[in-house]
């Protein structure tokens, strides 16, 4: 888990991953230094920076849970106003606590000459208070929800500082996007636009209202510092051990070893050979104890505001000025129908109107014309305040749809007047063209042209084209966009299908083969969208398009520096777009949309629209193979078993993992093909390092980078780290404990209702372990501590089990491990009625007759090097109606005799006697004892005298070849035994 309250460093990492070198810290710092020098050499820029009042327009997006204004995240106006006041005081060094700045830092404390104002004009030019209140889609937002938050509400970041006020997941209370430098000669802005701004937890935004008592609005000051290019004063060192070696790239902020979280005004902190500037807004100091930016920090902000994309355009722009609206201004915002593309000759003209003037609009006369001829004129009555919209329509008309008709809509009167204050927005035109329709199933024939598909090329530069190439030994027809030669980043190019009627095809599917090799340089990436239009192709919803892939997800061939030209079918990948979400529409159009980014060529072929979802990418997460559910934590990797349950080969996927409360991790897999029906084990670095029970969740998404919903798979696994050891041999009757220690149990799917210890009613202080029927359909493990079998070539266990009425699907297993539980081997399996120990009725755990004594040979776990052996009893695939299973008296022997000689508890026995070749001495002691065995001849000579430590249930074997024939006396001595036996050797 990130233990920091500011999420800036994580957002910066996301930004760097998205933008490559142009989003990196190294590039930005190099760029800042160059631009500082440029400012120092330009008197004009210096004068503007020092003398011009720089005002930034702010829009506060209050994203709440549906509560009333003033409640919860829907913060009151006073709290927002308090935040703007704090920002202006802090950035102008007008803060009342500036006298708290230590004397040694007074000479570097600076006025940034930056002010903030709630936006006065919205993106449409309408007056606003700069506050947008909207109900969100979640109750709490994670730092990874940055894109989701901006989708809920966002204004153009070129014109506004977006501030999102939400409920943030702890421990974060705010984060901001870092500015990105624009490389000279490349006139584009690579920053992810949708993330640009500041996001704050409502409890730390401003003061008063719903803010916590300690908030004075300085968290937002801190985050805007990041937004304007400032780093944390300690330089974001990964650990305090090297903190003094990491800089914030500002000369007048002393090096600092680590962040500070306490008030230090009267108790200064020293590190790196100087006093820490804990009062700086870019530390983690409490709000009441931070009070300055430095001259060096202001110099960095000056560079960003002068040169960085989407920062300089904020200064003193239109949104900081009061709008100058005409008294009366009714605007035709757009023609909803008919637009340029129509899918029916009969249309109902529909128009969107907007009041852009000061006065209310109560009436308007609007006419529609076709080729200059008046078709209809209608009077409309409404009461539109400033900024309010209205949708109006006319009687249906019939259009030829041949592209020759000019449709025009015009406002002729507003509020009874012949004109309003802005005639420029009183008319709009379209040139409707009827669009062809295709029948499903459909395949695009590229043998001559692109059929009825339309290419839309807004910049009239390079765009989609049909070409032919030799692919795998034959000439094939393809569609290509030559992005390798396309020097216009950010441009969109469309190739649009004819109209498709999905009303009778609820599960239609678009499929095609695509090839792309990224350009092999960081920061260059094209994007391919497959978007769907429900208005006959006039508009396409790119933000929510069902297919949206950048070069990382598009890649089907290795990245190269040369132009990519495919020559093999193996370089193509079948792509799938399921159209079920659009099946309510009787006409939709599909578009392949390329957004250029100095990347490489994209090729498409074999375009089809199928009546059903014929193709499917799907991978199921089956189980965590390693480590086992009960382990000693010695594993270095985790092995997860997956199976291709779709019907196409898969070469890539994304595996997300979250262990306990740690931050999620993502792993991208690319490699050999996993064919339909095949399984394999995926290896990822170990994360299961905590003691006791751990929860790990795996989410496999984007099989073959497919983005259709429903192809994801999730696996939640609980396991136990048990490092306990026990001496072998051993006996476990669970009598000395009220829990399982030193054993462990775990329900691997839910960690609930697993094995537990219960007392017997008819045996004083006697216990056994039980698995209740509840949740018996989930794997239930109970496992031993580790033990050493390296000194024995054989081993076995006996255990007593009682069970009844087990469902046919139920499986009982004995599992063994030689590596502490990292991996397990199945030693015994029983299913259904094989598990039952009585033929009818229900078992009574107090009735020993209901128990069976079972034997398992463990010799495969014994021998040289087998020092970390453990056992587990497992029940899985049961039914909730299963009756309990009981286990007791588990005993490990260092032999593999299914019928051992039992001398009785606390006793010993010599057999055979008389003996010929071998005689044995068997023990069954209550606890471990050191046993001394002496063999004395009839003449009184001690023939053998051996100590056997840790004797419990062992059987010691002796060869008679060491003895002469005759009578011997065997003396056996231990803490509990003093016995003398006669032995005859023949």
Secondary structure as UniProt FT lines:
FT   HELIX           8..19
FT   HELIX           20..23
FT   HELIX           25..40
FT   HELIX           43..51
FT   STRAND          54..64
FT   TURN            69..70
FT   TURN            72..73
FT   HELIX           77..91
FT   TURN            92..93
FT   HELIX           96..100
FT   HELIX           103..106
FT   TURN            107..108
FT   STRAND          114..118
FT   TURN            123..124
FT   STRAND          131..135
FT   HELIX           143..145
FT   HELIX           146..152
FT   TURN            157..159
FT   STRAND          161..166
FT   TURN            170..171
FT   STRAND          174..176
FT   TURN            184..185
FT   HELIX           193..195
FT   STRAND          198..201
FT   HELIX           202..204
FT   TURN            209..210
FT   TURN            213..214
FT   HELIX           218..227
FT   TURN            228..229
FT   TURN            233..236
FT   HELIX           240..245
FT   TURN            251..252
FT   STRAND          270..271
FT   TURN            272..273
FT   STRAND          274..275
FT   TURN            278..279
FT   TURN            281..282
FT   HELIX           287..289
FT   HELIX           295..307
FT   TURN            309..311
FT   HELIX           312..314
FT   HELIX           318..320
FT   STRAND          330..337
FT   STRAND          341..342
FT   STRAND          346..355
FT   STRAND          361..370
FT   TURN            371..372
FT   STRAND          373..384
FT   TURN            386..387
FT   STRAND          389..398
FT   STRAND          407..414
FT   TURN            415..416
FT   HELIX           423..425
FT   STRAND          427..430
FT   STRAND          433..434
FT   STRAND          437..438
FT   STRAND          442..443
FT   TURN            451..452
FT   STRAND          454..457
FT   TURN            458..459
FT   STRAND          465..471
FT   TURN            472..473
FT   STRAND          474..481
FT   HELIX           483..485
FT   TURN            489..490
FT   STRAND          492..496
FT   STRAND          499..500
FT   TURN            503..504
FT   TURN            506..507
FT   STRAND          509..516
FT   TURN            522..523
FT   STRAND          527..533
FT   TURN            536..537
FT   TURN            543..544
FT   STRAND          547..550
FT   HELIX           551..554
FT   HELIX           569..571
FT   STRAND          573..578
FT   HELIX           580..582
FT   TURN            583..584
FT   STRAND          588..595
FT   STRAND          602..610
FT   STRAND          619..626
FT   STRAND          630..631
FT   STRAND          637..644
FT   STRAND          650..659
FT   TURN            660..661
FT   STRAND          665..674
FT   TURN            676..677
FT   STRAND          679..685
FT   STRAND          692..701
FT   HELIX           703..705
FT   TURN            709..710
FT   STRAND          713..721
FT   STRAND          731..732
FT   TURN            735..736
FT   TURN            741..742
FT   STRAND          744..747
FT   TURN            748..750
FT   STRAND          756..759
FT   TURN            764..765
FT   STRAND          767..771
FT   TURN            774..777
FT   STRAND          780..783
FT   STRAND          786..787
FT   TURN            790..791
FT   STRAND          796..803
FT   TURN            808..809
FT   STRAND          811..817
FT   TURN            820..821
FT   STRAND          825..831
FT   HELIX           832..834
FT   TURN            845..846
FT   HELIX           848..850
FT   STRAND          852..857
FT   HELIX           859..861
FT   TURN            864..865
FT   STRAND          868..876
FT   TURN            880..881
FT   STRAND          885..893
FT   TURN            898..899
FT   TURN            905..906
FT   STRAND          907..911
FT   STRAND          918..924
FT   STRAND          929..937
FT   TURN            938..939
FT   STRAND          942..951
FT   STRAND          955..959
FT   HELIX           960..962
FT   STRAND          966..973
FT   STRAND          978..985
//
